[in-house]
Amino acid sequence: MSRLAELRGVGRDYLVGGSVVHALRTLDLDIEQGEFLAVVGPSGSGKSTLMNILGCLDRPTRGTYKLLDVEVGQRTGDERAIIRNRLLGFIFQGFNLLPRTSALENTELPLVYRGLSRKERHEKALRALVRVGLAERIHHTPAELSGGQQQRVAIARALVTDPPLLLADEPTGNLDTLTTYEVLALLQELVSESGRTVVLVTHEPEVAACADRVVTVRDGRIVLDQKNASPVRASEVLKKLKERAEES
Amino acid sequence: MITALRLALRALLAARTRTWLTVLGILIGTSAVVVVVALGSGARERILAEIDNMGSAVIFVFPESRSHSGARVASNALTEDDRDAIRLSAPSVQAITAWSSIRTRVHSAYDSYRTVVMGIDESHFDVRGFSIRSGRSFTPEEFRNKAKVAVIGQTTRLELFGAHDPVGQTVRIGQHTYQIIGLLAEKGRSSFEDQDDRIMLPIESYRARVSVTSGRRVQILVASARSPAHTAQAEAQIRAILRERHRLRPGDFDDFAIRTQEAFRKNQEEILDLVTTLLLSVALVALFTGGVGVMNIMLISVAERTREIGIRLSIGAREGDILLQFLFEALLLTLTGGALGILLAVVVTIVMRSTLGWAMSIDINAVIAAVATSTGAGLLFGILPARRAARLDPVDALRKG
């Protein structure tokens, strides 16, 4: 496996009311291509800050962040925007779809900022929506979709630019058990089938159990970094859940 | 570019009521600007046409009280003798007339009416461009003999005689009765007066019975120069003659005022410019207010759509993309308002022209100025909210929304 991301001595300080808060102290982390990595930790541990830095939404106060061997941590706003557009895909807890906008158009959005033609955008967005199993709902607006369907639109939007790294911040936080495993199954497929890398932040142990590797963050430091020898296969859990639902 | 435009359109249509109210502000401002300019240029055309109609070689002389070592003294009136002197010794003057008038009640067999009663001399019709429609004008004998005869203007005729033929009938002014010998051809309104609202008497007759205290004083002298090119010379000659006759020493101010048609024109143009500028600034204030409305709505829109901005930033929108998106929204608002405003202005102009009879013409320059102003307003008032949106920190924007 080759190195996708490399964090060395990364820290992030905030100034809150005149005093410095160390959201991240000093952090080293390597992420390999094709990994399904879960970041866990209590709230306030710094896992969201880590996610924002990985997602080039925020800049580290110190340390270096290399993505595909290129330093990206200290880039300008527009450069980071291009990196987000080309190399990263985001999946949020609250889905973050544009309201009153169809699934297709929501999925197309990253391509708009890439300057693709309407036709190309349509084709790619359609393919992504088919991939997440929403081919029949492309003209529905978020309000007309269930939570699980909305999150799948968000995944399609993250996939449409074909980025090497998907970042998912509590993607199942708003979903029930069944749809949680639907989404997890989809993410696992994306990792195993197309060699994509997924970094997922969660505080649910069941969700983390599906990852290949679990990194525990506490007080702005990585306190545990464990390989998961036998990750839970979300598709199998899903199958069992469905069977049980049919029985009752 | 097209995508940004479509985005802007969609955002505006999503908040329809708000969009139309904002557009309304710009609409009113723009149409106010266009209508005011149309009004101004229409009034200018009409008034300047009237002044040109006076004839470009016409010179007016009014008596004017003069300032004498700080104190104002009564004016040395102009007299018929002044007129005769000018007629005799001003070579550049072709013709000159003098008259006096008062406003008083005139009685006919049918009705009574307050009108202008004038005492005129032989040159009046010629210099002032009046003519007789029916009946006749005064004879030289009638001028000399203080004859009790009158000619009547069309407006006064309608008030006093209705549809009856006035020629041959009589009118009473004060205690005296005058025979009407002629009806004036219609001359229409000038901006100063209704030129058909009058009765004319020979000046000797007027002085003898209507205004007995005025002596040979007259209210005004009107001369015409030999040609427009002679106007300046004629003016100088009139001034020299009057100063000599009025025994003014060098350094004394004139006790009369000379106005040429050109000076009138300049004067009227200045007044028109002033009024137009005044109205235009009011209209521009309206447009500015509309622009502030746009800025207000855009600021609210940016605040409401912080999450949307966060989403767009997270999937790769650059600052410029966000800036353009909101700038386009502001521009679309103001341009729509501008276009509808011009449309409204055209309608208002047509309605005003047909119902009030005001001369108005839509000025292409005004339209261009209005479009430029509303576009400028869109940019000016859109840039601040758009910058605010573009400068948002993606992490903050995603958290706050």
Contacts between the chains, C-beta under 8 A, distances in Angstrom:
chain1	res1	chain2	res2	distance
A	52	B	395	5.2
A	55	B	314	7.2
A	57	B	313	7.7
A	57	B	314	6.3
A	57	B	394	4.5
A	57	B	395	5.0
A	57	B	398	7.4
A	58	B	394	7.9
A	58	B	395	5.2
A	77	B	318	7.5
A	77	B	319	5.9
A	78	B	318	4.6
A	78	B	319	6.2
A	78	B	320	7.4
A	81	B	313	6.8
A	81	B	316	5.4
A	81	B	317	6.3
A	81	B	318	4.3
A	81	B	319	7.5
A	82	B	316	6.7
A	82	B	318	7.3
A	84	B	313	7.8
A	84	B	314	6.3
A	84	B	315	6.7
A	84	B	316	4.7
A	85	B	315	6.6
A	85	B	316	2.4
A	86	B	316	7.4
A	90	B	314	5.0
A	90	B	315	6.7
A	92	B	398	7.4
A	96	B	307	7.1
A	96	B	310	7.5
A	96	B	311	4.8
A	96	B	314	7.5
A	96	B	398	7.1
A	97	B	311	7.7
A	98	B	308	6.0
A	98	B	311	6.5
A	100	B	14	5.8
A	101	B	10	8.0
A	109	B	311	7.9
A	109	B	312	7.2
A	109	B	315	5.8
A	110	B	315	4.3
A	110	B	316	5.5
A	112	B	3	5.5
A	113	B	312	7.7
A	113	B	315	7.0
A	113	B	316	4.6
A	113	B	317	5.0
A	113	B	318	7.2
A	113	B	321	5.8
A	114	B	316	7.2
A	157	B	315	6.9
A	161	B	316	7.7
